[in-house]
């Protein structure tokens, strides 16, 4: 039995990098980041994949998540108490996570598509 870890895809690497940065910034602790990754990553991937299968435009998704982040950042700037600040901070992190996972999924798809084209060229040559 091999102890080799499976290769991490770009969406997971991007999500981990984002959450590690948020831990270093003091926005969240390791336990909460791990829980968010464990529960949130599969959910977000599934949701994004479903939207794409249904024909949702990649640009629409990007614009939607950027708007969510902008709204959350505005809420954070307007927050007047600790509860409101914490809630808005979590909304910013969530929007950033959506954007990060989406970018990673697009990167993975681009690599997959390029590999498939290369394989087809090799078979056709």
FENZI-V175556 format. One record per backbone hydrogen bond with DSSP energy under -0.5 kcal/mol. NH is the residue of the N-H (numbers start at 0). CO is the residue of the C=O. E is the energy in kcal/mol with one decimal. If there is no record, write none. Layout:
nh: [NH;NH]
co: [CO;CO]
e: [E;E]
This chain:
nh: [12;13;14;15;16;17;18;19;20;21;22;23;24;25;26;27;32;33;34;35;36;37;38;39;40;40;42;43;44;45;46;47;48;49;50;51;52;53;54;55;60;61;62;63;64;65;66;67;68;69;70;71;72;73;74;75;76;77;78;78;84;85;86;87;88;89;90;91;92;93;94;95;96;97;98;99;100;101;102;103;104;105;106;107;108;109;110;111;112;113;114;115;116;117;118;119;120;121;122;123;124]
co: [8;9;10;11;12;13;14;15;16;17;18;19;20;22;21;21;28;29;30;31;32;33;34;35;35;36;38;39;40;41;42;43;44;45;46;47;48;49;51;50;56;57;58;59;60;61;62;63;64;65;66;67;68;69;70;71;72;73;74;75;80;81;82;83;84;85;86;87;88;89;90;91;92;93;94;95;96;97;98;99;100;101;102;103;104;105;106;107;108;109;110;111;112;113;114;115;116;117;118;119;120]
e: [-2.4;-2.6;-2.1;-2.7;-2.6;-2.4;-2.6;-2.6;-2.1;-2.2;-2.1;-2.4;-2.1;-1.3;-2.3;-1.0;-2.3;-2.8;-2.1;-2.6;-2.4;-2.7;-2.6;-2.6;-0.7;-1.2;-1.1;-3.1;-2.5;-2.4;-2.6;-2.8;-2.7;-2.3;-2.3;-2.2;-2.5;-1.9;-1.5;-2.6;-2.1;-2.3;-2.9;-2.7;-2.3;-2.2;-2.3;-2.1;-2.2;-2.4;-2.6;-2.4;-2.7;-2.0;-2.3;-2.3;-2.2;-1.7;-0.9;-0.6;-2.3;-2.7;-2.5;-2.4;-2.5;-2.3;-1.8;-2.2;-2.4;-2.5;-2.3;-2.6;-2.4;-2.4;-2.3;-2.6;-2.8;-2.6;-2.4;-2.3;-2.6;-2.1;-2.2;-2.7;-2.4;-2.4;-2.3;-2.6;-2.8;-2.2;-2.5;-2.4;-2.3;-2.2;-2.5;-2.3;-2.3;-2.2;-2.3;-2.1;-1.2]
